[in-house]
């Protein structure tokens, strides 16, 4: 039975290791291959000269081949600044696109002088998001004329910006942005009018071009970043490898679609029937997406209006729920949703009292431990009793070593006589695995924990803990103090736990803290804090059991 326990512990550790690789890192590298040109989709423009720059590309389009070039007056495009309580945006007359969108309540880094978080990370050559096209009749690159060069908010906290453009074929386009200084949600209406003397056909398309919001760090590569949409009641998160060889289109009822990272979302919500398909192409470094409607025909003198909501902001669960449109589905905890969301609620609840997410994590850990205390208590007692039965079991194995069937029968009879459950010691650890992964998802995905400090050297609970000592250590950078303390606590927990009679098996069990320490080196410090506190509580519980446990009376057989 000791062999069974040892191998179960090893299997569980490998389940965590493999689960971590599968769920958070993924096997293999994401494809960086350029897009191949197709008949239905636009082709990739040649890469920029800079080797490190992302390739330029034309946003995927449903326009027919040979679409007319944009009609552009001979003047430079002006830029209009929009500043609210939550963000500062720059809208350019070049395509009516968003050139910059900086969040005020979220910064690029934890540095004191860090600027606000920029959600538009592309250049003019690569393309800017929120351009509108209407088939070949109105390409996306029109030059607009805005009614103002500065957006002024009224006493009600709202403002409107109108931009007009002419496609040169009798098609007139009017874009109207409506801003609220207290909301991330922007209303966008696009009116298309046919002033020519012949019918015009086109498909309303709203384009986005995005580069990853987060820089290269240990946390960002573990979770999804790319095209994301809620279509036909299902969340779609499309990895770059799925459209590396050509554009990918998802059709259906689009509630919202856009580009998401683990912390931020650039989403578009079609309000009218302007959302029927979501097309994406590009690479990890640069992704183009299009929300397209159905084919419309405008007779001379007719017009049609398309309405959208635009959300550029943090993936904060409570905020997204308040806005509606199923935007909260962008916060995707996967299989662990049923545990992760209550965990997040508890973290925010405790944070409301102590204003420190590190303390909140400790209190959540204590609460979880209290819930599982009776089960853990029973399991630890079972392990303790198993240890005390070792001498008796060794005698049975020696006596019936040539009769395995009889030996198993006698061992099971021994368990029944002393009311020992051989699986009781494994149950507590198995129950902690879902909580482990759920908390991991919470700590990496929830915007509340991004750049959240704890104390001393731990300044970001969503990043690995490192104590900087003035120079970089190979691979680590700084000293992972909390991770080492966690490994030491796990080692102490193993020393206090009932040991097997086999020295080889005992060494295997004592090696597990080393495995876990290396595995946790690049985990979020908040998760390491949870595991460390959990270990301390387990040590306390084991110490109490060891002090109060009475010897199991071994009857003569």
N, C-alpha and C positions, 0 to 999 in steps of 0.2 A: 504493500500500500504506500510505503514511503517513496518507492520508485514511481508509482502512479502520480503522487503529489508533485514530485520533482519535475516530471515530464509535463504535467499540466501547467505548472508555472512557466516552464520554458515555452510551451505552445502559446500561452497567453501573451508572453512577451513578444513572440514572433508575430502573433496576430496584430498587436499594436504597431509593431514595426512595419509590417506589410500593409496594414490598414492605413497607416500614416502615408506611406508611399503612394497607395492607390487613391486615397481620398483627397490628399492635399498637395502632393508633389506631382503625381502622375508618372507613368512609365514612358520614357522616350522624350526627345526634345520636340517642341512645337515647330511646325514647319514655317520656314521663312521664304518659301518659293514664291516668285512673282505670279501674277494672274495671267492666264492665257486668254487671248482675245476670242470671244465667241460672237456669233451672229446676233444674238439677242442683247448682249451686254457690251458696255464700253470697254476699251482696252486700257492697259496700264501705260502711263506716260513714262518715258525713259528716266532712270534713276538720276538723282542729283550727283554732282561731281564729288561732293563730300562723301567719303566712304562710310562714315558713321551715321549719316543722315538716312531717314526712312525714305523709301521710294515714293515718288510722286505718282498719283493715279487720278483718273477721272472717275467721279462717282458713278456707280452702276445706274443705268437708265433704261427705260422702256421706249425711248425715242427711236424712231426708224433711222436706219443708216442714212448718212448724208443730210443730217439736220442742219438748218441754216445757222450761220455764225451769229453770235449776239450783236445786236445793234447798239453801238456805244457812242455817245456824243464825245467830241474831242475836248474833254476836260478831266481833271483828276477827281477821283472819288473822295468825297468828304467823309469824315468820321464823326459819329454822334456818341457822346458819353452819357450813360445812364447810371446814376448812383443812387442806391437805396440803402436801407438800414442793413441789408443782408449781403449785398454784392455791388461790384462796380463793373459795368459792362461797356464794351465799345462796339457799336454797330457801324459797319461800313456800307456806303452806297454801292460798293462793288458787289453786286448780287444780293444786296440786302442781308449780308451774312453777319454773324457774330465774330468779330476779330479777337476779342478778349472777354473773359468772364472770370473775375476774381472774387472768391468768397471772402467775406470779412471775418466770419467767426471761425474759420479754419485756415491754418497756415501750412506752408510747404514743409517746415521742419519744426523741431522743438526749440530752435535758437530764438533768443529774445528779439532779434532784429529780423526774423524771418518774415517775408512778405506773405500776403494772403494766397490761398490756394487757387492756382490758375487751372481752369477746366478746358480751355482751348489751347492746345499745345501743337498746333500746326502752323505752317508758314503760308504765304500767299501762293507760292508755287504748288504746294501740296493741296491747298484748298481750305476754305473756312466753312464751318457748319451753318445750316439753316438757309441755304439757297433754295429757291423755288423754280421749278420748270413746269411747262405745260406742253409736253410733247415737243415736236419739231417747230410748232408755232411760237414758242417762247422758251428758248434755252435758259440754262441756269445762270449764265454769266452776264445778264443785263445790267446796265448801269442805272441806278435809281436816282430820283431826285427827292430829297426829304423836305418836309415842310418846316423843319426847324433844325438848327445845329446844336441845340442843347435841350434836353428833356427837363421840364420844370414840373414839379409835383404840386398839386393843389392841397388845400387844407384837409381834404379827405384822404390824402396819401396816395393818390392815383394820378397817372399821367398817360398820355397817348402820343405815339409817334407814327406819322403817315409817310409812306414812301411810294412814289409812282414811277413807272417805267413804260416805255413803248417798244414793242417788238419789231416795229417797222413794217408790219403786214396788216395793220389795222387792229391788232390785239393790244389792248391796254391792260396793265396789271397794277393794282393798288394793294400794297401791303400795309396793314395797320397793327402796330404793337401796342398792347395795353399793359401797363406796369402797376404794381402795387408795392409800395415801399416796405410793407411788412410781410411779403410773401415771395417765395421762390418761383411761384407759378406765374408765367407770362402768357397772356392771350395773344394769339396771332391769327388774324383773318386775312385772306388773300382773295381779292375780287378780280375776276377775269372778265373783260368785256370785249365783245366783237364789234368794232366800229367800221369794219370793212363791208363790202357789198356782196360777200360770198360766205358760205358756211365754213367754219373752222373746227377742227377736231383736235383733241389733246387729252392727255392724262395728267392730272395734278400729282406732282411729285415734290416731296420735301427731302432735301439732301443733308447728310451729315458726313463729316470727315473727322476722325478722332485718332489721337495717339494716346497711349497709356497715361493715366493721370499720375500714377505713383512711379517713383524712380525704382531702380534695381535695388531691392533690399530683401532680407531673409523672409519677411512676411508676405510681400506682394506676389512672390512666385508660387505661393502655396494655394492661392485661391483664384477663382475665375476672374478674368477681365476680358471684355470683348462685347460683341453685339448681343443684346438681351432684349427680349420682348415677351409680352403676355398676350398670346393669340389663341383664340378659341378656348379660353379658360385654362390654358396651360402655359407655364413658364418655359421659355426657350432660351438657353444660354449656349451660344454657338461658338465653338472653338475655331481658331484660325485654320487648323488643318482640315476643317470641313469645307472651306471655300478657297483653299490654297490653289487648287487646279482650275478654278472657275467660279463664277458667281453662284451663290445659293439663295433661293427664294422660298419664303414661307407665306402661304396664302391663307386667308381667313379673316375673322373679325379681330381687328387689332385694337386692344384696349390701350396699350402703350408700347412703344418700341424705341430703341436707342442704343446707347453704348454705356456699359456699366463697369465699374471696378469694384473691389471689395468695400470701398467706402463712399464712392460718389456715383452719380447717375446723370447722364445727359439724355433725357427722355422726351419723346414727343407723343402727345395724346391726340389722336384724330377725333374731332368732335362731330363733324359731318361724315358723309360717306367717302371721305377722302383717304381712308385707310383700308385697302383691300389686300395689299401684299407688302412684304418686308424683304428687301434684297440687300445682300451684303457681299463684299469682296475686299481683297487686300491681304494683309499679313498681320502678325502680332504688332509690328511697329506702326502700321498705318492702316486703318480700316475705314472703308467708305460704306455707308448704308443709305437706303432710300425707302421712304414710305410712299407707296403709290396707290392711287385710287383707281376707279374704273374709267373707261373711255367715255368722254363727254363730247357732245356736238353742240356748238353755239351757232344759231342762225344770226344773220345780220341784225344788229341792234340788241341782241340778247347778252346777258351776263350771268355769271354764276359765282357764288361765294363759297370758299372753303375755310373751315375754322379748325384751329388747333390750340391745344395748351402745350406750353413748353416748360419743362422742369429741368433746371440745371442746379443741382444742389447735393447735399449730403444724404446718404441712405440711412436716415434716422427713422427707426420703425414707427415711433409715435407720430412724427411729422408726416410720414407717408400715409399712415392710416387716416389722419385728419384730412388730407387732401383728397383721398378717395381714388377712384379709377383703378383700384387694385395695384396701386403703386407699391404698397407694402410687400407685394410678392417679390419685389426686387431684392429684398433681404431674404436670402435663401439659405436655410440651415439644413436642407436636405432631409435625410433620414432622422436627424436628431432634432427636428423642429419642435416636437412635442415636449422635449426637455429643455431645449435652448431658449425658447421664448419665455417660459416661466423663470428660467435662470436669469435672463436679461432683466425681467421685471424686478426680481429680487435685488439684483445689483443696483438698479436705479433707485429702488426703495431705500436701501441702506445708504446709498450715496446722498440721498436727500437729507439724511440726518448728519452724516460725518464729512461730506464733501471730499471724500477721498476713496477712489475706486479700489485701492489696495486694501483698505480696511473693509470695504464692501465685499471683496473677494474672500477675506478671512472669515467674515461673518457668515457668508453663504456656505463656506466650507464647514464651519461649525454646525450650521443648520442641517446640511446634508449628512454630516456625521451623526448628528443626534437622531435623524430619521432612521438611519441604517444601524444605529448602535445595537439594538436588540439582536438583529441578524448577525452582525459582526461578533457580538458577544457569544452567541451560540456557536458560531464557526470557530472562534478562537478556543473555546472550551473543548470543542470536539478535537481540535488539533492537539491540545494539551493532553487529553485523555488518550489520543492515539499514541502519543509519545510514551505515556506510562504503560501502555500495553505492549510496547516493543519487546521487552524480555519474553513475555508469554508468546508473542507471535514468532520470535526467533526459535523458540523451543518447538513450536508446531511445525515450522518450516524444516527444521532439522529432523524431526521425527518422521515427517511424511515427505521427505525430499524425493523419494522414488515413486510417490503416488500423488501426482498433481491434483487429481479430482478430489481425493480425500483431504488434501491440504487445504484447498479452497473451501471445502465444506466446513472444516474445522475453524478456519479464519472467519467465515461468515457467521458461524455459531458464536464465536468469540465476540464479534461486533454486537450480535443480538443480545447476548448475555449481559454485556456491560453498557448496552444502549448507546453505542458509538456510531455516528454516521461518517463513513469514510469520505464522503463528498462535502461534508459540512465546512471544511476549511477552505474549499475552493470558491464557494458561493459568494462570499463578500467581495473578492477580487473581481469576479465575473460581473457583479452588479455595478462596480465602479467604472467599467470600461465605457458604457454609453454616456455616463456623466462626464468622463474624461473628454471624449470627443465632442460632446455638446458644448462644454465649457471652452474647449479649444476653438470651436467655430464662433462662439460668442466673442471671445477675446480678440479674434482676428477680423471679424466682419462688422462689429458694431462701432459706429462712428463715435459713440460716447467714450470708448476706451482708447481711441487714437490719440496719441501724445498725452495720455492721462498719467500724471506722476504718482508715485507712491511715497518714497522717502529716500534720503541719502542718494546713492548712485542710481537708483531705479527711477528714471525720469519718463519712461514710456512703457506702460504695462502691456502694450501690444507688440513690443519688440524684445529681442533677447536681452537678458541682463548682462551688462559688462561694466566692470570697474576699471576705468582708464588709469594707467599708471605712468603716463608720460611717453610711452612708446608702444607700438603695436606688437602683439605676440603673434607668431605664425598661426594662421587659420582663425584664431579667436579674436584678435584685436586687443581686447581687454580681458580681465579675469572674470569668469562667470561665477561670481561669489555665491549667489543664491542657488545656482545649479549644483555647485559643489556641496553646499549645505544640505540640499535635497538628497544628493547621493549619500552623504554621511548619515543622514537621518534614516534613509532606507537600509543602510548597512546595520545601524543600531537596531532597527526594527527586526531585521533578520536574526541578529544575535539574541534578542529577547524571545523570539518565537520558538516554539518547540522544534528541536532539531531531529534529524533522522539519525538512525544508528549507523548508517553506511557513510563513512568519511567521504567517499567520492561524490555521493549525492549531496552531502552537506556543502562541499566545495562548489558544486554546480549552483546551489541555491544562493551561496554567498557571492557568486559572480554576477547575479542579476542586477544588483545595485550599480555595478560598473556599466552594464549594458544600458540601463535606464539613464545614467548620467550622460553618457555620450549621445543618447537619443534626444535628450532634452536640451542639448547645448544651444540649438537654434530655435527652440520653442519660445513663444511669448513669455516674458517674465511673469505675467499674471497667471499663466497656467502653471509655471514652476512654483510660484507662490502658493497656489492651490494645493499642489501635490506635496509640497514641503509641510504646510500646515496640516494636511491630512495625515501625513506620516507621523508628525508630532502627536496628534490625537490618537493614532493607532498605537504608538509607543506607550502613551499614558494608559490606554485601555488594556494593553497586554501586560503592563506592569501591575495593574490592579488585579488582573486575573491570576498572574503568577503569585501574588501575595495571598490571595484568598482561596486559591484552588487547593482542594484536598486530594490526597492520593486516592487512586482508584483501587478498591480492594480486589486483589487478584485471588480468585478462588482456585483451590486445587482441582485439577481435572483428571 
